[in-house]
Each structure stands twice: as C-alpha cells, then as structure tokens.
Amino acid sequence: MRVVLDTDVLLAAFVSPHGASRQWLSGVLRGEVEVMVSVPLVLEYEAVLVRPANLRRANATASEVERLIDAFVAQARPVAISYLWRPTLRDPGDEMVLEAAVNGRVDRIITFNVADYAGAERFQINIGRPGPVLRRFKGERR
C-alpha cells in the first residue's frame, strides 16, 4: 500500500509508544509500508515535532527528532511537486499532504482529520484514520 501520513499521525506516533500511528511509523521504518513525501511535507513534519510542547510530551530532544526524520525519509519515496491545485482544502497545511498524495499516486492519506480532506475526493484518493486503515492493510497482507 502506498500512503502519505498526515502530520497528526506522525506526531501521535512520536509522542505515544502505542497505537496504530506508532505501527504505521514502525512499518515505514522497517520498509514494510511505501510512504511518499515531498520536501515541504518533511519540513512540516520536523517543524511540528520540534515544538517544545511536543518534545516534552515525547520526552525527546530536537536531535532525536532529526534522527527520526532522517530515518523516515531514508525509507520514504520522494515526490516532486510538478503542479499545484491550491486551494482545494480548508487548511493550507493539509494541501502539502494532498499534493504529495496526488503526485505520488498513493492509495490512501492516513489522518485523524478525515473531514479536513473534503474536496480531495476529486483526485480519487481514499482518506482514512490510522486504526481502520491499518486493520485493512494487515488483512490484505495475509
């Protein structure tokens, strides 16, 4: 399955050792999940993870975030943004996720904020929450 992780999913995986978000992150780091990223999206990931409140929640340092992002990107497939459809969504931050998804021809965008992607259906990309998509993914791999 080819996916893009919304920043909220990566943040949840970073601050909590449990749950579907952490399993998605672990799957990416093990090379079991094909994740697509763009330069703007990686910069967004890093900017959110290094916020002081998020570092405290994760009991982590900025250098640990840097190592995590480096490992994540090493497993990810880069997507060049060759054209833009902005504005399509309400939140400009979500546009980066959508652009990576469309240009990377992904199967799903994984997010906690499914409603924020109203308008993305025109690109025929499925939007889903981490838990349900993970269960479907595991079922397909059996």
Wavefront OBJ file of the C-alpha trace (Angstrom):
o trace
v 0.000 0.000 0.000
v 1.294 3.412 -0.964
v 0.404 6.109 1.581
v 1.037 9.621 2.810
v 0.937 10.211 6.547
v -0.633 13.433 7.732
v 1.435 15.326 10.277
v -1.032 14.460 13.046
v -0.330 10.751 12.550
v 3.431 11.223 12.688
v 3.038 13.356 15.815
v 0.875 10.711 17.506
v 3.475 8.068 16.657
v 6.225 10.277 18.073
v 4.576 11.019 21.407
v 2.985 7.622 22.105
v 4.623 4.189 22.014
v 1.244 2.561 21.437
v -1.478 2.682 18.839
v -1.949 2.480 15.127
v 0.077 5.617 14.405
v 3.163 4.083 16.009
v 2.575 0.910 13.989
v 2.458 2.947 10.763
v 5.714 4.682 11.694
v 7.345 1.358 12.586
v 6.144 -0.146 9.311
v 7.704 2.722 7.380
v 11.000 2.440 9.264
v 11.099 -1.331 8.591
v 10.397 -0.786 4.895
v 7.029 -2.563 5.053
v 4.979 0.467 4.042
v 5.590 2.589 0.983
v 5.288 6.179 2.154
v 5.543 9.187 -0.108
v 6.960 12.559 0.974
v 7.729 15.934 -0.522
v 10.243 18.477 0.721
v 7.523 20.826 2.064
v 5.848 17.936 3.880
v 9.078 16.787 5.544
v 9.749 20.356 6.665
v 6.239 20.454 8.145
v 6.828 17.167 9.979
v 10.016 18.486 11.510
v 8.565 21.874 12.439
v 5.696 20.241 14.325
v 7.757 17.557 16.071
v 10.351 20.022 17.414
v 7.789 22.296 19.040
v 8.731 22.479 22.732
v 5.376 21.102 23.894
v 5.706 18.096 21.578
v 9.288 17.412 22.662
v 8.110 17.431 26.283
v 5.196 15.089 25.503
v 7.588 12.664 23.789
v 10.370 13.175 26.360
v 12.678 13.714 23.396
v 15.224 16.187 22.074
v 15.444 18.074 18.809
v 18.414 15.930 17.785
v 16.282 12.807 18.307
v 13.634 14.336 16.054
v 16.297 14.962 13.447
v 17.420 11.314 13.589
v 13.816 10.110 13.366
v 13.075 12.332 10.371
v 16.305 11.212 8.677
v 15.397 7.536 9.181
v 11.840 8.168 7.986
v 12.991 9.992 4.855
v 15.571 7.284 4.123
v 12.698 4.795 3.798
v 10.297 7.166 2.026
v 9.888 7.781 -1.663
v 10.399 11.406 -2.631
v 7.699 13.085 -4.672
v 8.403 16.059 -6.867
v 5.587 18.571 -6.833
v 5.152 19.283 -10.511
v 1.845 21.096 -10.344
v -0.444 22.536 -7.702
v -4.197 22.537 -7.205
v -4.344 25.058 -4.418
v -6.603 25.905 -2.893
v -8.530 22.639 -2.660
v -8.779 22.171 1.112
v -9.685 24.456 4.016
v -6.304 24.151 5.786
v -3.226 25.219 3.797
v -1.132 22.767 5.843
v -3.208 19.887 4.516
v -2.533 20.992 0.948
v 1.067 19.709 1.276
v -0.246 16.292 2.241
v -2.690 16.270 -0.671
v -0.025 17.377 -3.160
v 2.320 14.575 -2.059
v -0.560 12.103 -2.289
v -1.699 13.146 -5.766
v 1.801 13.399 -7.233
v 2.849 10.153 -5.527
v -0.267 8.331 -6.760
v -0.987 6.957 -3.296
v -3.737 4.598 -2.266
v -4.536 6.470 0.947
v -3.919 9.527 3.011
v -3.785 8.476 6.646
v -5.047 11.165 9.022
v -7.058 11.704 12.180
v -8.764 14.653 10.485
v -10.692 12.951 7.692
v -13.157 15.837 7.432
v -10.302 18.244 6.666
v -9.826 16.494 3.335
v -13.281 17.288 1.954
v -12.574 18.155 -1.667
v -9.811 15.567 -2.083
v -12.265 13.023 -3.476
v -11.903 14.608 -6.896
v -8.426 13.047 -7.014
v -9.792 9.571 -6.219
v -7.596 9.145 -3.148
v -9.039 7.363 -0.140
v -8.783 9.130 3.196
v -8.743 7.114 6.396
v -7.919 7.076 10.085
v -4.811 5.167 11.233
v -6.581 2.303 13.030
v -9.131 1.246 10.408
v -6.636 1.605 7.548
v -4.059 -0.439 9.485
v -6.557 -3.268 10.060
v -7.422 -3.280 6.343
v -3.725 -3.234 5.415
v -2.930 -6.163 7.707
v -5.890 -8.086 6.283
v -4.659 -7.533 2.714
v -1.162 -8.795 3.586
v -2.418 -12.155 4.895
l 1 2 3 4 5 6 7 8 9 10 11 12 13 14 15 16 17 18 19 20 21 22 23 24 25 26 27 28 29 30 31 32 33 34 35 36 37 38 39 40 41 42 43 44 45 46 47 48 49 50 51 52 53 54 55 56 57 58 59 60 61 62 63 64 65 66 67 68 69 70 71 72 73 74 75 76 77 78 79 80 81 82 83 84 85 86 87 88 89 90 91 92 93 94 95 96 97 98 99 100 101 102 103 104 105 106 107 108 109 110 111 112 113 114 115 116 117 118 119 120 121 122 123 124 125 126 127 128 129 130 131 132 133 134 135 136 137 138 139 140 141 142
